[in-house]
Amino acid sequence: GWFTATDEDLGRITFGSTRDAGVSWKIHSFPAVQSRQGSVAASQHLPYAYRWRETAALNATDAWILFGAPNDSGGDSYLYESSNTGATWHQLAVLR
């Protein structure tokens, strides 16, 4: 299982994943940064000005997250993937 927690006022995001029904968790937290550009692999470059919309997980290791424009104001959305329990995220697509 996975969980996602956000502090939308400050732009922070935390991910957790478990392989043993919640007995132990791998937890990764990331502060906001001032960049929305997404072709870098570092997790610190998740889109700062955009809002977390969804987390979808295949298993305890692999997941995808979607960020969208704040307040549903239109604009691009960003899709990221992780294959290491959320330690790093890589941009897959910009949806226009």
Backbone as a chain_set.jsonl record, in Angstrom:
{"seq": "GWFTATDEDLGRITFGSTRDAGVSWKIHSFPAVQSRQGSVAASQHLPYAYRWRETAALNATDAWILFGAPNDSGGDSYLYESSNTGATWHQLAVLR", "coords": {"N": [[0.798, -1.175, 0.0], [0.246, 2.344, -0.343], [0.684, 5.777, 0.764], [-0.084, 9.251, 0.441], [0.76, 12.446, 1.479], [0.152, 15.882, 1.735], [1.207, 19.299, 2.084], [-0.278, 21.78, 1.086], [-0.147, 24.538, 1.31], [2.525, 25.143, 1.74], [3.712, 23.603, -0.168], [4.941, 21.152, 0.278], [5.475, 17.559, 0.087], [4.785, 14.179, 0.977], [5.52, 10.743, 0.743], [4.607, 7.373, 1.367], [5.278, 3.882, 1.521], [4.401, 0.424, 1.824], [5.264, -2.998, 2.284], [4.327, -4.963, 3.854], [1.661, -4.974, 4.805], [1.409, -2.647, 6.343], [2.977, -2.861, 8.655], [5.664, -2.042, 8.592], [7.122, 0.901, 7.129], [8.348, 2.645, 4.237], [9.296, 5.871, 4.038], [9.266, 8.961, 2.386], [9.965, 12.344, 2.219], [9.567, 15.562, 0.698], [10.657, 18.859, 0.234], [9.211, 21.894, -1.077], [10.226, 23.387, -4.17], [11.375, 26.042, -6.293], [10.985, 25.508, -8.982], [9.21, 24.515, -11.91], [9.891, 23.071, -14.032], [10.392, 19.912, -15.537], [12.216, 17.849, -16.458], [14.208, 16.7, -15.054], [15.6, 14.184, -12.908], [15.653, 14.3, -10.167], [13.92, 14.194, -7.09], [13.339, 16.532, -5.758], [12.472, 18.27, -7.639], [9.776, 18.125, -8.194], [6.732, 19.55, -9.374], [6.502, 22.68, -8.128], [4.596, 24.875, -8.126], [2.26, 23.673, -8.763], [-0.571, 21.519, -7.975], [-0.83, 18.507, -6.1], [-2.601, 15.809, -7.451], [-3.254, 13.062, -7.723], [-2.283, 9.757, -6.689], [-1.214, 6.714, -7.932], [-0.665, 3.315, -7.48], [1.183, 0.423, -8.397], [2.396, -1.61, -6.989], [4.311, -2.161, -3.953], [6.616, -0.884, -4.679], [6.454, 0.479, -7.172], [4.982, 3.373, -8.543], [2.807, 6.08, -9.661], [2.399, 9.605, -9.982], [0.276, 12.466, -10.263], [0.262, 15.848, -11.06], [-1.504, 18.931, -11.163], [-2.681, 22.09, -12.512], [-3.124, 24.794, -10.193], [-6.23, 25.247, -8.454], [-7.852, 24.282, -10.502], [-7.413, 25.775, -12.851], [-6.842, 25.344, -15.48], [-4.236, 24.802, -17.926], [-1.052, 23.053, -17.982], [-0.579, 19.59, -17.021], [1.357, 17.341, -14.988], [2.934, 14.225, -15.159], [4.481, 11.828, -13.183], [6.789, 9.155, -12.361], [7.807, 6.515, -10.128], [10.103, 3.993, -9.243], [11.22, 3.065, -7.007], [10.103, 2.925, -4.371], [9.272, 5.567, -4.0], [11.48, 7.151, -3.485], [12.842, 8.556, -5.474], [11.616, 10.498, -8.21], [10.573, 10.555, -11.597], [9.908, 12.505, -14.411], [7.352, 11.638, -16.631], [5.539, 12.632, -18.531], [4.171, 15.632, -19.956], [1.053, 16.865, -19.858], [-1.106, 18.432, -21.943]], "CA": [[0.0, 0.0, 0.0], [0.888, 3.668, -0.416], [-0.05, 6.97, 1.177], [0.449, 10.538, 0.007], [0.336, 13.548, 2.342], [0.637, 17.154, 1.204], [1.0, 20.58, 2.742], [-0.431, 22.581, -0.124], [0.231, 25.929, 1.546], [3.981, 25.25, 1.617], [4.157, 22.827, -1.314], [5.639, 19.915, 0.648], [4.762, 16.312, -0.179], [5.371, 12.997, 1.613], [5.035, 9.469, 0.244], [4.974, 6.201, 2.148], [4.858, 2.607, 0.936], [4.605, -0.727, 2.701], [5.196, -4.326, 1.66], [3.883, -5.922, 4.861], [0.339, -4.584, 5.315], [1.476, -1.524, 7.261], [3.837, -3.086, 9.825], [6.791, -1.123, 8.414], [6.908, 1.834, 6.014], [9.409, 3.465, 3.647], [8.703, 7.207, 3.949], [10.118, 9.955, 1.733], [9.364, 13.685, 2.217], [10.273, 16.495, -0.162], [10.24, 20.265, 0.335], [8.919, 22.566, -2.346], [11.285, 24.158, -4.824], [10.815, 27.102, -7.125], [11.015, 25.13, -10.393], [8.167, 23.644, -12.42], [10.45, 22.314, -15.148], [10.362, 18.566, -15.024], [12.958, 16.802, -17.139], [15.268, 16.207, -14.172], [15.181, 12.994, -12.172], [15.663, 14.53, -8.72], [12.588, 14.35, -6.521], [13.13, 17.905, -5.325], [11.953, 19.055, -8.752], [8.347, 17.975, -8.425], [6.281, 20.905, -9.74], [6.22, 23.49, -6.95], [3.408, 25.731, -8.195], [1.104, 22.863, -9.113], [-1.156, 20.769, -6.871], [-0.925, 17.055, -6.219], [-3.96, 15.395, -7.792], [-3.527, 11.631, -7.596], [-1.217, 8.763, -6.644], [-1.662, 5.373, -8.315], [0.435, 2.381, -7.224], [1.091, -0.933, -8.92], [2.843, -2.47, -5.898], [4.987, -1.366, -2.925], [7.791, -0.235, -5.261], [6.154, 1.263, -8.37], [3.806, 4.247, -8.459], [2.745, 7.259, -10.514], [1.688, 10.736, -9.378], [-0.172, 13.48, -11.205], [0.124, 17.218, -10.572], [-2.255, 19.78, -12.07], [-2.695, 23.521, -12.234], [-3.895, 25.117, -8.983], [-7.62, 25.724, -8.548], [-8.437, 23.85, -11.782], [-7.378, 26.938, -13.735], [-6.353, 24.953, -16.801], [-2.787, 24.689, -17.987], [-0.46, 21.731, -18.112], [-0.481, 18.643, -15.91], [2.638, 16.646, -15.024], [2.879, 12.846, -14.71], [5.783, 11.337, -12.717], [6.819, 7.758, -11.933], [8.866, 6.067, -9.233], [10.245, 2.539, -9.185], [12.031, 2.766, -5.809], [9.287, 3.263, -3.197], [9.081, 7.003, -3.88], [12.714, 7.877, -3.149], [13.052, 9.496, -6.58], [10.518, 10.577, -9.173], [11.014, 10.96, -12.932], [8.785, 12.987, -15.215], [7.01, 10.847, -17.802], [4.796, 13.367, -19.56], [3.468, 16.891, -19.713], [-0.248, 16.738, -20.511], [-1.606, 19.776, -22.277]], "C": [[0.856, 1.26, 0.0], [0.037, 4.692, 0.306], [0.674, 8.191, 0.628], [-0.102, 11.594, 0.937], [0.945, 14.83, 1.795], [0.384, 18.286, 2.178], [0.925, 21.583, 1.603], [-0.078, 24.046, 0.083], [1.729, 26.131, 1.347], [4.54, 24.44, 0.462], [4.912, 21.558, -0.981], [4.784, 18.698, 0.308], [5.53, 15.157, 0.454], [4.707, 11.758, 1.032], [5.462, 8.367, 1.199], [4.498, 4.953, 1.434], [5.21, 1.484, 1.895], [4.474, -2.013, 1.895], [4.563, -5.348, 2.595], [2.601, -5.488, 5.566], [0.404, -3.532, 6.41], [2.308, -1.728, 8.506], [5.05, -2.165, 9.758], [6.569, -0.315, 7.134], [8.226, 2.409, 5.541], [8.76, 4.824, 3.421], [9.718, 8.175, 3.371], [9.354, 11.281, 1.686], [10.232, 14.627, 1.403], [9.752, 17.91, 0.051], [9.915, 20.809, -1.047], [10.174, 23.24, -2.87], [10.625, 25.145, -5.761], [10.747, 26.752, -8.603], [9.828, 24.252, -10.746], [8.695, 22.804, -13.574], [10.7, 20.895, -14.692], [11.184, 17.521, -15.716], [14.108, 16.272, -16.297], [14.73, 15.065, -13.334], [15.067, 13.236, -10.68], [14.262, 14.815, -8.202], [12.308, 15.774, -6.082], [12.524, 18.762, -6.436], [10.526, 18.698, -9.122], [7.768, 19.378, -8.569], [5.739, 21.718, -8.568], [4.876, 24.212, -7.015], [2.134, 24.947, -8.505], [0.65, 22.035, -7.917], [-1.112, 19.275, -7.161], [-2.375, 16.696, -6.485], [-4.237, 13.929, -7.47], [-2.235, 10.845, -7.461], [-1.839, 7.425, -7.013], [-0.472, 4.434, -8.175], [0.134, 1.02, -7.833], [1.414, -1.946, -7.825], [3.58, -1.588, -4.891], [6.177, -0.587, -3.465], [7.428, 0.781, -6.331], [4.873, 2.074, -8.232], [3.935, 5.406, -9.439], [2.009, 8.35, -9.743], [1.365, 11.751, -10.457], [-0.295, 14.808, -10.469], [-0.63, 18.02, -11.613], [-2.211, 21.225, -11.631], [-3.533, 23.806, -10.987], [-5.292, 25.608, -9.314], [-8.277, 25.389, -9.877], [-8.478, 24.979, -12.801], [-6.915, 26.607, -15.15], [-4.842, 24.858, -16.784], [-2.338, 23.243, -18.028], [-0.627, 20.898, -16.846], [0.816, 17.863, -16.09], [2.472, 15.257, -14.427], [4.291, 12.37, -14.396], [5.663, 9.876, -12.334], [7.994, 7.511, -11.009], [8.91, 4.545, -9.264], [11.09, 2.128, -7.97], [11.352, 3.27, -4.534], [9.119, 4.764, -2.966], [10.317, 7.784, -3.5], [13.062, 8.899, -4.218], [11.877, 9.392, -7.543], [11.049, 11.125, -10.484], [9.785, 11.39, -13.737], [8.599, 12.105, -16.426], [6.401, 11.678, -18.904], [4.317, 14.707, -19.031], [2.187, 16.784, -20.526], [-0.815, 18.13, -20.719], [-3.047, 19.773, -22.647]], "O": [[2.046, 1.222, 0.31], [-1.173, 4.518, 0.45], [1.88, 8.164, 0.385], [-1.31, 11.642, 1.168], [2.121, 14.858, 1.432], [-0.537, 18.233, 2.992], [1.934, 22.163, 1.204], [0.259, 24.735, -0.88], [2.156, 27.17, 0.843], [5.72, 24.567, 0.137], [5.479, 20.935, -1.879], [3.557, 18.774, 0.246], [6.761, 15.149, 0.47], [3.49, 11.72, 0.849], [6.55, 8.419, 1.772], [3.436, 4.956, 0.81], [6.167, 1.568, 2.665], [3.684, -2.103, 0.956], [4.29, -6.476, 2.185], [2.478, -5.624, 6.784], [-0.439, -3.514, 7.306], [2.346, -0.838, 9.356], [5.425, -1.568, 10.767], [5.924, -0.774, 6.191], [9.128, 2.64, 6.347], [7.775, 4.922, 2.689], [10.873, 8.216, 3.796], [8.234, 11.339, 1.178], [11.459, 14.524, 1.405], [8.542, 18.135, 0.05], [10.31, 20.234, -2.062], [11.066, 23.612, -2.107], [9.418, 25.07, -5.989], [10.47, 27.633, -9.417], [9.469, 23.352, -9.987], [7.998, 21.905, -14.045], [11.17, 20.681, -13.574], [10.865, 16.341, -15.57], [14.905, 15.471, -16.783], [13.528, 14.991, -13.08], [14.434, 12.441, -9.984], [13.511, 15.583, -8.802], [11.149, 16.186, -6.038], [12.102, 19.888, -6.172], [10.104, 18.943, -10.253], [8.27, 20.311, -7.942], [4.638, 21.46, -8.081], [4.101, 24.163, -6.06], [1.043, 25.517, -8.505], [1.399, 21.867, -6.955], [-1.323, 18.831, -8.29], [-3.278, 17.213, -5.827], [-5.322, 13.588, -6.999], [-1.213, 11.212, -8.042], [-2.876, 7.047, -6.468], [0.609, 4.719, -8.691], [-0.996, 0.532, -7.796], [0.79, -3.004, -7.74], [3.478, -0.364, -4.974], [6.699, 0.288, -2.774], [8.039, 1.848, -6.392], [3.823, 1.55, -7.86], [5.01, 5.679, -9.972], [1.11, 8.065, -8.952], [2.091, 11.879, -11.443], [-0.885, 14.88, -9.391], [-0.431, 17.824, -12.812], [-1.766, 21.548, -10.529], [-4.539, 23.137, -10.749], [-5.511, 26.29, -10.315], [-9.157, 26.117, -10.337], [-9.459, 25.127, -13.53], [-6.628, 27.512, -15.933], [-4.237, 24.837, -15.713], [-3.156, 22.326, -18.1], [-0.792, 21.431, -15.748], [1.319, 17.736, -17.206], [1.938, 15.109, -13.328], [5.193, 12.487, -15.226], [4.572, 9.401, -12.016], [9.025, 8.181, -11.079], [7.869, 3.888, -9.307], [11.605, 1.012, -7.903], [11.97, 3.96, -3.723], [8.849, 5.185, -1.842], [10.219, 8.978, -3.216], [13.528, 9.993, -3.9], [11.237, 8.348, -7.669], [11.87, 12.042, -10.497], [8.758, 10.713, -13.734], [9.547, 11.843, -17.167], [6.697, 11.47, -20.081], [4.093, 14.888, -17.834], [2.233, 16.63, -21.747], [-0.977, 18.9, -19.772], [-3.609, 20.825, -22.953]]}, "num_chains": 1, "name": "protein.A"}
